[in-house]
Amino acid sequence: MKALLVGADTLGKIPNTLKDFGINDYIHWQGRKKGMRNLKMPEVDMVIVFTDFIEHGLTINVKDRAKRDNIECIFCKRSCTDLTCKLQNCKLCSKNCQNCPNANLNIIQ
C-alpha cells in the first residue's frame, strides 16, 4: 500500500508505524510552502495529513483532491500514537476503500 504524507518537517519513527499497518511505500510532502499547492497528486492508496505544521491552503487542496479521486484521507497530529489511533479507526470503518489491506475486516450487516 502506498500513502502520501503531507505535513511534518521530519517523520521520526512514523515510517515504522506505517509498516505496522501495511503501508510500505510513501511520498512525503513537508507542506510548509505555498508552491506545494500546485503539485500533482501522485497515485496513492491513502493520504495522511499531519496537522501540526502545514500551510492551510495545501490542507484544503489535498482534502479536495483526495475526495475527488475517492482516496481515503485521514488527519492526525505528527505522533505515532495519534497516527495509530486514526489508522485503527480506519481499519474499523465501513467504507471498503479500494486497496485497503483491512477491507476484509469490514463486514456490512
Backbone as JSON, one array per atom type, in Angstrom:
{
  "sequence": "MKALLVGADTLGKIPNTLKDFGINDYIHWQGRKKGMRNLKMPEVDMVIVFTDFIEHGLTINVKDRAKRDNIECIFCKRSCTDLTCKLQNCKLCSKNCQNCPNANLNIIQ",
  "N": [[0.85, -1.17, 0.0], [0.49, 2.26, -0.72], [1.14, 5.54, 0.43], [0.44, 9.06, 0.64], [2.09, 11.38, 2.5], [1.45, 14.31, 4.14], [2.68, 17.26, 5.43], [4.57, 17.92, 8.46], [7.9, 18.34, 9.2], [9.93, 16.51, 9.71], [9.85, 12.93, 9.87], [10.48, 11.11, 11.85], [9.81, 8.3, 13.8], [7.6, 7.53, 12.44], [7.5, 6.12, 9.9], [7.89, 3.46, 10.78], [5.52, 2.93, 12.16], [3.72, 3.14, 10.04], [4.47, 0.89, 8.52], [3.58, -1.14, 10.2], [0.91, -1.12, 9.64], [0.76, -1.99, 7.07], [1.55, -0.16, 5.17], [3.9, 0.27, 3.09], [5.21, 1.87, 1.31], [5.78, 5.28, 0.69], [5.18, 8.77, 0.0], [6.49, 11.87, 0.85], [5.41, 15.07, 1.55], [6.47, 18.09, 2.78], [4.92, 20.37, 3.27], [4.93, 23.12, 3.99], [5.3, 25.25, 2.27], [3.78, 27.56, 0.0], [3.89, 26.96, -2.72], [3.58, 24.23, -2.89], [0.94, 23.69, -3.17], [0.4, 23.47, -5.83], [1.41, 21.08, -6.69], [1.14, 17.97, -8.36], [-1.17, 15.47, -7.53], [0.05, 12.43, -6.5], [-0.21, 8.95, -7.56], [-1.71, 7.21, -5.2], [-2.8, 5.12, -2.43], [-3.81, 6.09, -0.11], [-4.14, 9.1, 1.81], [-2.38, 10.87, 4.24], [-2.61, 13.43, 6.47], [-0.67, 15.48, 8.38], [-1.41, 17.56, 10.91], [-0.09, 19.44, 12.49], [2.02, 21.33, 11.64], [1.42, 22.88, 8.88], [0.73, 24.33, 5.73], [-2.22, 26.1, 5.38], [-3.84, 26.37, 3.03], [-2.86, 24.3, 1.45], [-3.71, 22.08, 2.87], [-6.49, 22.18, 2.43], [-6.56, 21.9, -0.38], [-5.4, 19.33, -0.75], [-7.23, 17.74, 0.65], [-9.57, 18.17, -0.89], [-8.76, 17.16, -3.4], [-8.25, 14.47, -2.77], [-10.8, 13.66, -2.04], [-12.14, 14.03, -4.47], [-10.84, 12.12, -6.05], [-11.57, 9.83, -4.77], [-10.0, 8.82, -2.63], [-8.93, 7.6, 0.44], [-8.59, 9.79, 3.16], [-6.91, 10.83, 5.96], [-6.61, 12.73, 8.97], [-4.25, 13.77, 11.32], [-2.24, 14.34, 14.29], [1.35, 14.88, 14.34], [2.39, 12.33, 15.51], [3.24, 9.09, 16.61], [1.42, 7.75, 18.21], [-1.09, 9.09, 17.84], [-1.36, 8.72, 15.09], [-1.51, 5.91, 14.96], [-3.94, 5.51, 16.32], [-5.75, 6.78, 14.54], [-5.38, 5.23, 12.22], [-6.24, 2.76, 13.15], [-8.92, 3.33, 13.57], [-9.64, 3.73, 10.95], [-9.33, 1.16, 10.05], [-11.56, -0.01, 11.11], [-13.62, 1.1, 9.76], [-16.46, 1.36, 7.49], [-16.21, 1.89, 4.84], [-14.96, 0.45, 2.84], [-12.6, 0.98, 1.27], [-10.8, 1.22, -1.78], [-8.11, -0.96, -2.36], [-7.51, -1.21, 0.37], [-5.82, -2.77, 3.0], [-7.24, -3.74, 5.09], [-9.76, -4.29, 4.26], [-11.09, -6.74, 4.2], [-11.87, -6.99, 6.78], [-13.98, -5.38, 7.11], [-17.18, -5.72, 7.65], [-20.36, -5.69, 6.46], [-23.51, -5.56, 7.78]],
  "CA": [[0.0, 0.0, 0.0], [1.28, 3.49, -0.86], [0.46, 6.69, 1.02], [1.01, 10.4, 0.56], [2.15, 12.01, 3.81], [1.5, 15.75, 3.95], [2.95, 17.94, 6.68], [5.68, 17.43, 9.29], [9.23, 18.55, 8.62], [10.61, 15.22, 9.8], [8.9, 11.86, 10.16], [10.85, 10.36, 13.05], [9.51, 6.86, 13.77], [6.33, 7.32, 11.75], [7.58, 5.03, 8.92], [7.71, 2.17, 11.46], [4.08, 2.79, 12.41], [3.09, 2.88, 8.74], [4.73, -0.51, 8.15], [2.71, -1.99, 11.02], [-0.41, -1.11, 9.02], [0.86, -2.42, 5.68], [1.91, 0.94, 4.28], [5.33, 0.06, 2.91], [5.74, 2.87, 0.4], [5.15, 6.57, 0.94], [5.74, 10.01, -0.54], [6.35, 12.86, 1.91], [5.43, 16.5, 1.24], [6.58, 18.79, 4.06], [3.68, 21.13, 3.39], [5.06, 24.46, 4.57], [5.42, 26.28, 1.24], [2.58, 27.75, -0.82], [4.07, 26.32, -4.02], [3.2, 22.82, -2.84], [-0.47, 23.59, -3.57], [0.33, 23.2, -7.26], [1.95, 19.77, -7.01], [0.16, 17.0, -8.84], [-1.42, 14.39, -6.58], [0.58, 11.16, -7.02], [-1.11, 7.8, -7.44], [-1.55, 6.6, -3.88], [-4.0, 4.46, -1.91], [-4.28, 6.8, 1.07], [-3.47, 10.36, 2.13], [-2.32, 11.15, 5.67], [-2.25, 14.83, 6.66], [-0.23, 15.82, 9.73], [-2.0, 18.89, 11.05], [0.68, 20.31, 13.38], [2.66, 22.43, 10.91], [1.12, 22.72, 7.46], [0.12, 25.51, 5.1], [-3.67, 25.86, 5.41], [-4.36, 26.19, 1.67], [-2.48, 22.97, 0.99], [-4.61, 21.14, 3.53], [-7.77, 22.21, 1.72], [-6.35, 21.33, -1.72], [-5.18, 17.88, -0.64], [-8.51, 17.15, 1.06], [-10.48, 18.21, -2.03], [-8.27, 16.23, -4.44], [-8.46, 13.11, -2.29], [-12.24, 13.4, -2.12], [-12.47, 13.93, -5.89], [-10.28, 10.87, -6.57], [-12.06, 8.75, -3.91], [-8.87, 8.3, -1.87], [-9.1, 7.79, 1.88], [-7.75, 10.87, 3.69], [-7.05, 10.96, 7.41], [-5.93, 13.87, 9.56], [-3.77, 13.47, 12.66], [-1.04, 15.05, 14.75], [2.57, 14.17, 13.98], [2.82, 11.46, 16.59], [2.94, 7.69, 16.31], [0.22, 7.37, 18.95], [-2.27, 9.61, 17.16], [-1.45, 8.04, 13.79], [-2.0, 4.55, 15.22], [-5.36, 5.63, 16.65], [-6.5, 7.1, 13.32], [-5.33, 4.09, 11.31], [-7.1, 1.72, 13.71], [-10.29, 3.74, 13.26], [-9.82, 3.47, 9.52], [-9.46, -0.29, 9.93], [-12.9, -0.39, 11.53], [-14.64, 1.82, 9.0], [-17.26, 0.55, 6.58], [-16.14, 2.5, 3.51], [-14.39, -0.5, 1.89], [-11.74, 1.73, 0.36], [-10.06, 0.43, -2.74], [-6.74, -1.34, -1.97], [-7.3, -1.18, 1.81], [-5.47, -4.1, 3.46], [-8.19, -4.14, 6.12], [-11.09, -4.36, 3.65], [-11.75, -7.99, 4.55], [-12.37, -6.86, 8.14], [-15.18, -4.54, 7.07], [-18.34, -6.58, 7.41], [-21.61, -4.93, 6.46], [-24.61, -6.45, 8.18]],
  "C": [[0.9, 1.24, 0.0], [0.47, 4.67, -0.34], [1.2, 7.98, 0.71], [0.93, 10.99, 1.95], [2.34, 13.5, 3.59], [1.65, 16.42, 5.3], [4.1, 17.28, 7.42], [7.01, 17.62, 8.56], [10.03, 17.26, 8.63], [9.59, 14.17, 10.22], [9.24, 11.05, 11.4], [10.58, 8.87, 12.88], [8.19, 6.54, 13.07], [6.41, 6.23, 10.68], [7.42, 3.64, 9.55], [6.24, 1.9, 11.73], [3.34, 2.48, 11.12], [3.27, 1.43, 8.33], [3.86, -1.46, 8.94], [1.31, -2.1, 10.43], [-0.36, -1.45, 7.54], [1.15, -1.32, 4.69], [3.43, 0.92, 4.14], [5.99, 1.1, 2.02], [5.02, 4.19, 0.67], [5.91, 7.69, 0.24], [5.49, 11.07, 0.53], [6.46, 14.27, 1.35], [5.48, 17.23, 2.58], [5.41, 19.74, 4.31], [3.77, 22.52, 3.99], [5.03, 25.57, 3.53], [4.17, 26.35, 0.37], [2.68, 27.05, -2.16], [3.66, 24.86, -4.05], [1.73, 22.62, -3.22], [-0.61, 23.14, -5.02], [0.89, 21.84, -7.65], [0.83, 18.83, -7.43], [0.05, 15.86, -7.82], [-0.88, 13.08, -7.18], [-0.45, 10.04, -6.87], [-0.8, 7.08, -6.14], [-2.87, 5.96, -3.46], [-4.62, 5.23, -0.75], [-3.49, 8.1, 1.23], [-3.53, 10.55, 3.65], [-1.81, 12.57, 5.83], [-1.91, 15.04, 8.13], [-0.55, 17.29, 9.96], [-1.19, 19.87, 11.91], [1.24, 21.54, 12.67], [2.44, 22.22, 9.43], [0.45, 23.99, 6.95], [-1.37, 25.21, 4.89], [-4.25, 25.6, 4.02], [-4.03, 24.82, 1.11], [-3.38, 21.9, 1.61], [-5.94, 21.05, 2.79], [-7.63, 21.57, 0.34], [-6.21, 19.82, -1.67], [-6.49, 17.17, -0.28], [-9.48, 17.08, -0.13], [-10.06, 17.23, -3.13], [-8.49, 14.78, -4.03], [-9.93, 12.73, -2.4], [-12.66, 13.19, -3.58], [-12.02, 12.58, -6.47], [-10.69, 9.65, -5.75], [-10.91, 8.03, -3.19], [-9.11, 8.59, -0.4], [-8.11, 8.83, 2.38], [-7.98, 10.97, 5.19], [-6.19, 12.12, 7.9], [-5.51, 13.5, 10.98], [-2.61, 14.37, 13.02], [0.18, 14.24, 14.32], [3.08, 13.41, 15.2], [2.41, 10.04, 16.24], [1.66, 7.25, 17.01], [-1.04, 7.84, 18.25], [-2.46, 8.94, 15.81], [-1.99, 6.63, 13.96], [-3.5, 4.57, 15.5], [-6.19, 5.87, 15.4], [-6.51, 5.93, 12.35], [-6.17, 2.93, 11.83], [-8.57, 2.06, 13.47], [-10.6, 3.49, 11.8], [-10.05, 1.98, 9.31], [-10.89, -0.74, 10.23], [-14.0, 0.27, 10.72], [-15.38, 0.88, 8.05], [-17.23, 1.09, 5.16], [-15.66, 1.53, 2.44], [-13.56, 0.2, 0.83], [-10.97, 0.79, -0.55], [-8.63, 0.24, -2.24], [-6.49, -1.29, -0.46], [-6.96, -2.59, 2.29], [-6.43, -4.62, 4.52], [-9.6, -4.32, 5.56], [-11.82, -5.64, 4.03], [-12.27, -7.97, 5.98], [-13.67, -6.06, 8.2], [-16.38, -5.39, 6.68], [-19.59, -5.73, 7.53], [-22.75, -5.89, 6.77], [-25.93, -5.87, 7.76]]
}
